[in-house]
Amino acid sequence: MSLWAHAARAVECRDESYAGNRYSLCEVDAASEDLRLFLRDDDGVVMGHFSTIEAHLATSGKRLAFGTNAGMYHTDRSPVGLYVEDGAEEMRLVTNPGPGNFGLVPNGVFCLRQNRADVIETLAYEASDTTCTSATQSGPMLVIDGDLHPRFLKDSDSRYIRNGVGTSADGSRVVFAISRNAVNFHDFGSLFRDHLGLPQALYFDGNISRLHAPELGRSDVGFMMGPVVGVVEDIPDTEADTLQN
């Protein structure tokens, strides 16, 4: 039996279908769980793989209960837009439209604060006095105050594997989703708004998207990622003893 079967769940993951598409969903209570962003190790080297993050956490008796890529990056894996980790800003906020999905404004910021997590549209974030402990910018927004992004077309044939995140108004409920078949933006945004009932949602990326969800028996591998978001939990003493033996 897997050691994971004995662990209290810090995140609830499930496979689900909606409107003819298949998704893997991972739901987190931001008020009680340890949500973090990951990019570089203590030496400033990009970690880039779930296994590398796991090894990094294990040195302090922690493990990755869930993880997914969290925002777009350049070829050197540096963030395209705002990136803050544990109060240190690596990249500034980008507010102007541009090429690609990131520049398909409005885009947004996934903001982690004490006991909450929020998706905030970029210009609203810039105009606010919000201070995030950690933050990653991506785009486009999928859902903005309960409305789908105005550029989304219901019958668009631009279909890819996609992943993103949605948040509740009080910042306590956070749902990460990755499609299990190719979907367009309209379908993906509708998942968050109409099926999950979340007023704000943000796109992370497309075919490069990967998921670490041991609860689903899944930890995707492949080329190196940039920013990663994950839930961290303690390794139970019984498991730590087993790993040492």
C-alpha positions as CSV (number, residue, x, y, z in Angstrom):
1,M,0.0,0.0,0.0
2,S,1.2,3.5,-0.8
3,L,2.5,5.6,2.1
4,W,0.3,8.3,0.7
5,A,-2.8,6.3,1.6
6,H,-2.1,6.9,5.3
7,A,-1.6,10.7,5.1
8,A,-4.1,13.4,6.0
9,R,-4.9,15.2,2.8
10,A,-3.7,18.7,2.5
11,V,-5.3,19.0,-1.0
12,E,-8.3,17.2,-2.5
13,C,-7.7,16.0,-6.1
14,R,-10.2,14.3,-8.4
15,D,-10.8,13.6,-12.1
16,E,-14.0,15.1,-13.4
17,S,-15.9,15.7,-16.6
18,Y,-17.8,18.8,-17.6
19,A,-19.5,19.8,-20.8
20,G,-17.9,17.0,-22.7
21,N,-14.3,17.7,-21.5
22,R,-12.2,15.8,-19.0
23,Y,-10.2,17.6,-16.2
24,S,-8.1,16.9,-13.2
25,L,-9.0,19.2,-10.3
26,C,-7.1,19.9,-7.1
27,E,-8.9,21.9,-4.4
28,V,-7.1,23.7,-1.6
29,D,-8.3,25.5,1.5
30,A,-5.9,28.5,1.5
31,A,-7.0,29.4,5.1
32,S,-5.4,26.2,6.4
33,E,-2.9,24.9,4.0
34,D,0.7,25.8,3.1
35,L,0.6,27.1,-0.5
36,R,3.9,28.2,-1.9
37,L,5.6,29.3,-5.1
38,F,8.9,27.6,-6.2
39,L,11.4,28.8,-8.7
40,R,15.0,28.6,-7.4
41,D,16.9,26.7,-4.8
42,D,19.0,28.3,-2.0
43,D,21.9,28.7,-4.5
44,G,19.7,30.5,-7.0
45,V,19.4,27.6,-9.4
46,V,16.0,27.0,-11.1
47,M,14.6,23.8,-9.7
48,G,12.2,23.2,-12.6
49,H,11.1,19.6,-11.8
50,F,8.7,18.2,-9.2
51,S,11.3,15.7,-8.1
52,T,13.8,18.5,-7.5
53,I,11.3,20.4,-5.4
54,E,10.5,17.2,-3.5
55,A,14.2,16.7,-2.7
56,H,14.6,20.3,-1.7
57,L,11.6,20.1,0.7
58,A,12.7,16.7,2.2
59,T,15.8,18.3,3.7
60,S,13.4,20.1,6.1
61,G,11.0,17.2,6.7
62,K,8.5,18.4,4.1
63,R,7.0,17.1,0.9
64,L,5.0,18.3,-2.0
65,A,1.3,17.3,-1.6
66,F,0.4,18.9,-5.0
67,G,2.1,21.0,-7.6
68,T,1.6,22.5,-11.1
69,N,3.3,25.0,-13.3
70,A,2.4,28.6,-12.4
71,G,2.9,31.2,-15.0
72,M,4.8,31.8,-18.2
73,Y,8.6,32.0,-18.5
74,H,11.4,32.8,-20.9
75,T,13.8,30.2,-22.3
76,D,16.1,30.6,-19.2
77,R,13.0,29.8,-17.0
78,S,12.8,33.4,-15.6
79,P,9.3,34.7,-15.2
80,V,7.7,36.8,-18.0
81,G,5.7,38.9,-15.6
82,L,5.5,39.7,-11.9
83,Y,7.1,37.1,-9.7
84,V,7.5,37.4,-5.9
85,E,8.6,34.6,-3.6
86,D,8.6,35.0,0.1
87,G,8.6,38.7,-0.2
88,A,11.4,39.0,-2.7
89,E,10.5,40.3,-6.1
90,E,12.4,38.8,-9.1
91,M,10.3,40.3,-11.9
92,R,8.1,43.5,-12.0
93,L,4.5,43.7,-12.9
94,V,3.9,43.9,-16.7
95,T,0.8,46.0,-17.6
96,N,1.0,46.6,-21.3
97,P,-0.6,44.3,-24.0
98,G,1.7,42.1,-25.9
99,P,2.1,39.0,-28.1
100,G,1.0,35.6,-27.0
101,N,-1.4,34.5,-24.4
102,F,0.3,36.4,-21.6
103,G,-0.3,39.7,-23.5
104,L,-4.0,38.9,-24.2
105,V,-5.2,41.5,-21.7
106,P,-6.7,41.5,-19.3
107,N,-4.3,39.2,-17.6
108,G,-3.8,38.7,-13.9
109,V,-1.9,37.9,-10.8
110,F,-2.2,34.9,-8.5
111,C,-1.5,36.4,-5.1
112,L,-0.7,34.5,-1.9
113,R,-1.2,36.1,1.5
114,Q,-1.7,34.9,5.0
115,N,-4.7,32.5,5.1
116,R,-5.9,33.4,1.6
117,A,-5.1,33.2,-2.1
118,D,-6.6,35.5,-4.8
119,V,-6.6,35.9,-8.6
120,I,-6.6,39.6,-9.3
121,E,-6.8,41.3,-12.7
122,T,-3.5,43.1,-13.4
123,L,-4.7,46.7,-13.6
124,A,-6.9,46.2,-10.5
125,Y,-3.8,44.8,-8.7
126,E,-1.7,47.7,-9.8
127,A,-4.3,50.2,-8.5
128,S,-4.7,48.4,-5.2
129,D,-2.4,48.5,-2.1
130,T,-2.4,44.6,-2.1
131,T,0.9,43.2,-0.7
132,C,1.4,39.6,-1.6
133,T,3.8,37.3,0.3
134,S,4.3,35.5,-3.0
135,A,2.8,36.2,-6.4
136,T,3.0,35.1,-10.1
137,Q,1.6,36.9,-13.1
138,S,0.1,35.1,-16.1
139,G,-2.5,35.5,-18.7
140,P,-5.1,35.7,-20.0
141,M,-7.6,36.0,-17.2
142,L,-10.2,33.3,-17.7
143,V,-12.9,34.7,-15.4
144,I,-13.1,38.4,-14.3
145,D,-15.7,39.3,-11.7
146,G,-17.9,36.5,-12.9
147,D,-17.5,37.2,-16.6
148,L,-15.5,35.3,-19.2
149,H,-12.6,37.1,-20.9
150,P,-14.2,39.3,-23.6
151,R,-12.0,37.8,-26.3
152,F,-13.0,34.2,-25.8
153,L,-15.0,32.6,-28.7
154,K,-17.4,29.7,-27.9
155,D,-16.6,27.9,-31.2
156,S,-12.9,28.6,-31.3
157,D,-10.9,25.8,-32.8
158,S,-7.8,26.8,-30.8
159,R,-7.7,23.7,-28.6
160,Y,-4.8,22.7,-26.3
161,I,-4.2,21.0,-23.0
162,R,-4.5,23.9,-20.5
163,N,-4.1,24.6,-16.8
164,G,-5.1,27.4,-14.5
165,V,-6.4,28.4,-11.1
166,G,-9.6,29.9,-9.8
167,T,-10.4,31.5,-6.4
168,S,-13.4,32.4,-4.3
169,A,-14.4,35.9,-3.3
170,D,-13.1,35.4,0.3
171,G,-9.8,33.9,-0.9
172,S,-10.2,30.6,1.0
173,R,-11.2,28.3,-1.8
174,V,-8.6,27.7,-4.5
175,V,-9.1,25.2,-7.4
176,F,-6.4,24.3,-9.8
177,A,-7.4,22.6,-13.0
178,I,-5.6,20.9,-15.9
179,S,-7.5,19.6,-18.9
180,R,-7.1,15.9,-19.8
181,N,-8.1,16.6,-23.4
182,A,-7.6,19.7,-25.6
183,V,-10.0,22.5,-24.8
184,N,-10.4,26.1,-26.0
185,F,-10.4,29.1,-23.7
186,H,-14.1,29.5,-23.6
187,D,-14.6,25.9,-22.4
188,F,-11.8,26.2,-19.9
189,G,-13.1,29.5,-18.5
190,S,-16.7,28.1,-18.3
191,L,-15.3,25.3,-16.1
192,F,-14.3,27.8,-13.5
193,R,-17.3,30.1,-13.7
194,D,-20.2,27.8,-14.4
195,H,-19.1,24.4,-13.0
196,L,-16.9,25.4,-10.1
197,G,-18.7,28.7,-9.3
198,L,-15.5,30.8,-9.0
199,P,-15.7,34.5,-9.8
200,Q,-12.0,34.9,-10.7
201,A,-9.8,32.5,-12.7
202,L,-6.4,32.8,-14.4
203,Y,-4.7,30.8,-17.2
204,F,-1.3,29.4,-16.4
205,D,-0.2,27.7,-19.7
206,G,-0.9,25.2,-22.4
207,N,0.7,22.1,-23.7
208,I,3.7,22.4,-21.4
209,S,1.3,22.1,-18.4
210,R,2.1,19.4,-15.8
211,L,0.6,18.1,-12.6
212,H,2.0,16.5,-9.5
213,A,-1.0,14.9,-7.7
214,P,0.0,11.7,-5.8
215,E,-3.6,11.3,-4.8
216,L,-4.3,10.6,-8.5
217,G,-1.2,8.5,-8.9
218,R,0.2,11.3,-11.2
219,S,3.5,13.2,-11.2
220,D,4.2,14.4,-14.7
221,V,7.8,14.6,-16.0
222,G,9.4,16.3,-18.9
223,F,11.5,19.4,-19.7
224,M,12.3,21.9,-17.0
225,M,9.5,24.3,-15.9
226,G,9.7,27.9,-14.6
227,P,7.5,29.0,-11.7
228,V,5.7,26.2,-9.8
229,V,2.9,26.5,-7.3
230,G,2.4,23.7,-4.7
231,V,1.0,22.7,-1.4
232,V,3.6,21.7,1.2
233,E,3.0,19.4,4.1
234,D,5.0,17.6,6.8
235,I,6.3,14.1,6.2
236,P,4.7,12.0,8.9
237,D,7.2,10.5,11.4
238,T,6.3,7.0,10.3
239,E,7.1,7.8,6.7
240,A,10.3,9.6,7.6
241,D,11.5,6.5,9.5
242,T,10.7,4.4,6.5
243,L,12.5,6.7,4.1
244,Q,15.6,6.6,6.3
245,N,15.7,2.8,6.6
